[in-house]
Amino acid sequence: MTTVKKKTSQEKKPLIKTKVKPNKAVEIEIQKSPSKTVAGKVAIILIVFGMTVLLLVSLILLIIDIAGKL
């Protein structure tokens, strides 16, 4: 019994692809979605974390400000 291994050759596509149009304009395409790259995941986590922390800090400051006026 012989087993045949299937080769799954995947070529790595570049993350950023640039094209030059006939009018000398440079067009930049991002090949992968940000949620599939490490830098994209870090950016998403930082944005979500920053939004929640800023929201909580602003609410706490607002409550302190209102409580000080009473």
KOLVOVO-92598 format. One line per field, with one value per residue: residue number from 1; residue in three letters; chain; x, y, z of N, C-alpha, C in turn. Coordinates in nm, 3 decimals, always signed. Each point is the difference from the previous one (the first is absolute). Example, Ala and Ser with C-alpha at 12.3 -4.5 7.8 and 13.67 -1.06 7.14 Angstrom:
2
k	1:2
r	ALA:SER
c	A:A
n_px	+1.319:-0.035
n_py	-0.569:+0.105
n_pz	+0.780:-0.072
ca_px	-0.089:+0.082
ca_py	+0.119:+0.119
ca_pz	+0.000:+0.006
c_px	+0.090:-0.077
c_py	+0.120:+0.109
c_pz	+0.000:+0.073
This chain:
70
k	1:2:3:4:5:6:7:8:9:10:11:12:13:14:15:16:17:18:19:20:21:22:23:24:25:26:27:28:29:30:31:32:33:34:35:36:37:38:39:40:41:42:43:44:45:46:47:48:49:50:51:52:53:54:55:56:57:58:59:60:61:62:63:64:65:66:67:68:69:70
r	MET:THR:THR:VAL:LYS:LYS:LYS:THR:SER:GLN:GLU:LYS:LYS:PRO:LEU:ILE:LYS:THR:LYS:VAL:LYS:PRO:ASN:LYS:ALA:VAL:GLU:ILE:GLU:ILE:GLN:LYS:SER:PRO:SER:LYS:THR:VAL:ALA:GLY:LYS:VAL:ALA:ILE:ILE:LEU:ILE:VAL:PHE:GLY:MET:THR:VAL:LEU:LEU:LEU:VAL:SER:LEU:ILE:LEU:LEU:ILE:ILE:ASP:ILE:ALA:GLY:LYS:LEU
c	A:A:A:A:A:A:A:A:A:A:A:A:A:A:A:A:A:A:A:A:A:A:A:A:A:A:A:A:A:A:A:A:A:A:A:A:A:A:A:A:A:A:A:A:A:A:A:A:A:A:A:A:A:A:A:A:A:A:A:A:A:A:A:A:A:A:A:A:A:A
n_px	+0.083:-0.020:+0.056:-0.084:+0.105:-0.103:+0.054:-0.002:+0.037:+0.021:-0.023:+0.097:-0.118:+0.049:+0.026:+0.094:-0.091:+0.097:-0.079:+0.053:-0.087:-0.064:-0.078:+0.088:-0.124:+0.037:-0.038:-0.040:+0.019:-0.085:+0.081:+0.045:-0.102:-0.021:-0.114:+0.066:+0.041:+0.122:+0.050:-0.083:+0.034:+0.127:-0.015:-0.068:+0.089:+0.099:-0.066:-0.034:+0.123:+0.053:-0.090:+0.018:+0.132:+0.003:-0.087:+0.066:+0.114:-0.056:-0.057:+0.114:+0.067:-0.094:+0.005:+0.133:-0.008:-0.093:+0.070:+0.098:-0.094:-0.023
n_py	-0.118:+0.083:+0.092:+0.077:+0.074:+0.071:+0.065:+0.069:+0.040:+0.074:+0.087:+0.058:+0.054:+0.102:+0.057:+0.076:+0.032:+0.043:+0.086:+0.011:+0.097:-0.003:+0.062:-0.096:-0.035:+0.002:-0.125:+0.006:-0.132:-0.021:-0.106:+0.007:-0.058:+0.114:-0.068:-0.020:+0.124:-0.019:+0.082:-0.060:-0.119:+0.039:+0.051:-0.108:-0.075:+0.075:-0.005:-0.128:-0.033:+0.077:-0.050:-0.121:+0.010:+0.062:-0.092:-0.097:+0.047:+0.023:-0.119:-0.051:+0.067:-0.040:-0.121:+0.009:+0.048:-0.088:-0.096:+0.063:+0.007:-0.118
n_pz	+0.000:-0.096:+0.068:-0.058:+0.027:+0.036:-0.099:+0.108:-0.116:+0.105:-0.093:+0.065:+0.013:-0.066:+0.117:-0.052:-0.091:-0.076:-0.056:-0.120:+0.006:-0.117:+0.089:+0.029:+0.023:+0.126:-0.020:+0.127:-0.007:+0.100:-0.005:+0.126:+0.063:+0.064:+0.004:-0.116:+0.021:+0.044:-0.089:-0.084:+0.052:+0.003:-0.120:-0.033:+0.065:-0.052:-0.115:+0.013:+0.044:-0.094:-0.082:+0.053:+0.001:-0.117:-0.036:+0.062:-0.045:-0.117:+0.014:+0.045:-0.093:-0.081:+0.055:+0.002:-0.122:-0.031:+0.060:-0.059:-0.092:+0.057
ca_px	-0.083:+0.080:-0.074:+0.046:-0.020:-0.041:+0.074:-0.081:+0.094:-0.062:+0.094:-0.029:-0.030:+0.046:-0.105:-0.034:+0.027:-0.009:-0.018:+0.017:-0.096:+0.059:+0.017:+0.108:-0.053:+0.034:-0.113:+0.047:-0.102:+0.034:-0.048:-0.066:-0.082:+0.076:-0.023:+0.080:+0.140:+0.034:-0.008:-0.141:-0.061:+0.047:-0.067:-0.140:-0.004:+0.029:-0.113:-0.111:+0.041:+0.003:-0.137:-0.067:+0.066:-0.037:-0.141:-0.009:+0.065:-0.085:-0.118:+0.042:+0.024:-0.130:-0.068:+0.071:-0.032:-0.140:-0.007:+0.064:-0.090:-0.116
ca_py	+0.118:+0.122:+0.123:+0.113:+0.126:+0.111:+0.122:+0.122:+0.112:+0.131:+0.110:+0.112:+0.124:+0.115:+0.066:+0.125:-0.010:+0.131:+0.004:+0.132:+0.019:+0.068:+0.144:+0.009:-0.004:-0.123:-0.058:-0.095:-0.095:-0.087:-0.130:-0.074:+0.082:+0.032:-0.094:-0.120:+0.030:+0.027:+0.145:+0.035:-0.045:+0.090:+0.129:-0.016:-0.011:+0.132:+0.089:-0.040:+0.027:+0.146:+0.053:-0.035:+0.072:+0.141:+0.012:-0.015:+0.115:+0.118:-0.015:+0.022:+0.144:+0.067:-0.026:+0.079:+0.141:+0.023:-0.018:+0.117:+0.116:-0.019
ca_pz	+0.000:-0.007:+0.028:-0.079:+0.072:-0.085:+0.027:+0.004:-0.009:+0.007:-0.018:+0.089:-0.070:+0.077:+0.076:-0.070:-0.143:-0.063:-0.146:-0.060:-0.108:-0.116:+0.022:+0.099:+0.136:+0.070:+0.071:+0.100:+0.043:+0.111:-0.043:+0.107:+0.088:+0.121:+0.110:-0.023:+0.021:+0.140:+0.021:-0.002:+0.125:+0.106:-0.020:+0.038:+0.147:+0.055:-0.025:+0.087:+0.137:+0.016:+0.002:+0.125:+0.111:-0.009:+0.039:+0.145:+0.064:-0.017:+0.086:+0.138:+0.016:-0.004:+0.128:+0.101:-0.025:+0.041:+0.145:+0.061:-0.009:+0.087
c_px	+0.088:-0.089:+0.063:-0.031:-0.037:+0.079:-0.098:+0.095:-0.078:+0.108:-0.040:-0.024:+0.053:-0.117:-0.048:+0.045:-0.017:-0.013:+0.022:-0.095:+0.066:+0.020:+0.100:-0.051:+0.033:-0.121:+0.052:-0.118:+0.051:-0.065:-0.077:-0.089:+0.076:-0.020:+0.081:+0.149:+0.025:-0.012:-0.146:-0.071:+0.041:-0.070:-0.147:-0.013:+0.026:-0.115:-0.115:+0.033:-0.001:-0.140:-0.068:+0.063:-0.037:-0.145:-0.014:+0.062:-0.087:-0.127:+0.035:+0.025:-0.131:-0.076:+0.067:-0.035:-0.142:-0.013:+0.062:-0.089:-0.120:+0.020
c_py	+0.125:+0.120:+0.113:+0.127:+0.109:+0.124:+0.117:+0.117:+0.131:+0.105:+0.111:+0.124:+0.116:+0.070:+0.126:-0.014:+0.138:-0.015:+0.143:+0.010:+0.073:+0.151:+0.027:+0.008:-0.135:-0.046:-0.107:-0.087:-0.080:-0.134:-0.075:+0.093:+0.025:-0.100:-0.128:+0.025:+0.033:+0.149:+0.047:-0.039:+0.091:+0.134:-0.008:-0.006:+0.136:+0.097:-0.032:+0.032:+0.151:+0.061:-0.030:+0.075:+0.147:+0.023:-0.008:+0.118:+0.124:-0.009:+0.024:+0.148:+0.078:-0.018:+0.081:+0.147:+0.032:-0.011:+0.120:+0.121:-0.013:+0.060
c_pz	+0.000:+0.027:-0.080:+0.078:-0.100:+0.040:-0.003:+0.001:-0.002:-0.017:+0.095:-0.084:+0.084:+0.068:-0.072:-0.144:-0.062:-0.151:-0.046:-0.118:-0.116:+0.019:+0.112:+0.145:+0.062:+0.081:+0.094:+0.044:+0.118:-0.028:+0.107:+0.080:+0.129:+0.113:-0.016:+0.018:+0.146:+0.030:+0.002:+0.128:+0.115:-0.011:+0.043:+0.151:+0.064:-0.017:+0.094:+0.145:+0.028:+0.008:+0.132:+0.118:-0.003:+0.042:+0.151:+0.073:-0.012:+0.085:+0.147:+0.026:+0.000:+0.131:+0.111:-0.014:+0.048:+0.152:+0.072:-0.001:+0.092:+0.134
